[in-house]
Amino acid sequence: MNRMNRISLLAITATLLALGTTASADEPPVGPASIVEQSKTMSLEERQAAREQRREQWQKMSPEERAAKQDKMRKRVENMSPEQREAMKQRFRERQQNMSPEEREAKRGEMRQRMESMSPEQREAMKRLFREHRRDAGGGAWQS
């Protein structure tokens, strides 16, 4: 997997976690599992529209609401069993693998635009975060 795919996968993971879309054992699947399943029947335009809608919902939240949502997701992930974590990783892998070439290129362009819009300090912080994540995850979250 090349570096851009790794960064894209990490960004997708961070986005989904930030949006609170991880399923837990005692809740019906809403989030990555259902998003992946739904996306299999959606066109590229529909997937992009759904992603944009989730992003808009996030942008409308107050900083306190975002922090509470992130904290809630962090706790949910921390409380997952190893099997649940592996299932979550598998859903992310499937999502990445099921991307059409057009969607993959659109996602790369989106990530490129997001990085270019950051200040040099923000960009450096993001790069540092990615490096730390890869180091801590033994090469990346997508690896078992």
Residue pairs with C-beta under 8 A, 6 or more apart in sequence:
1 9
1 140
1 142
4 108
4 111
5 96
5 104
6 134
6 140
6 142
7 111
7 130
8 96
8 104
8 107
8 108
8 111
9 92
9 93
9 96
9 140
9 141
9 142
10 130
10 133
10 140
10 141
11 111
11 114
12 92
12 95
12 96
12 107
13 92
13 141
15 55
16 22
16 31
16 32
16 35
16 92
17 70
17 73
17 74
17 77
18 58
18 66
18 69
18 70
18 73
19 54
19 57
19 58
19 69
20 31
20 69
20 72
20 73
21 30
21 31
21 32
21 35
21 54
22 31
22 32
22 73
22 76
22 77
22 88
23 29
23 30
23 31
23 32
23 33
23 34
23 88
24 76
24 79
24 80
24 84
25 80
25 81
25 84
32 88
32 91
32 92
32 95
33 87
33 91
35 50
35 95
36 91
36 94
36 95
36 98
38 50
39 47
39 50
39 95
39 98
40 98
42 50
44 100
44 102
44 103
44 106
47 103
48 103
48 106
58 66
61 69
77 85
77 88
80 88
86 144
89 141
89 142
89 144
92 141
92 142
93 142
96 142
99 107
115 123
115 126
118 126
133 140
133 141
134 140
137 143
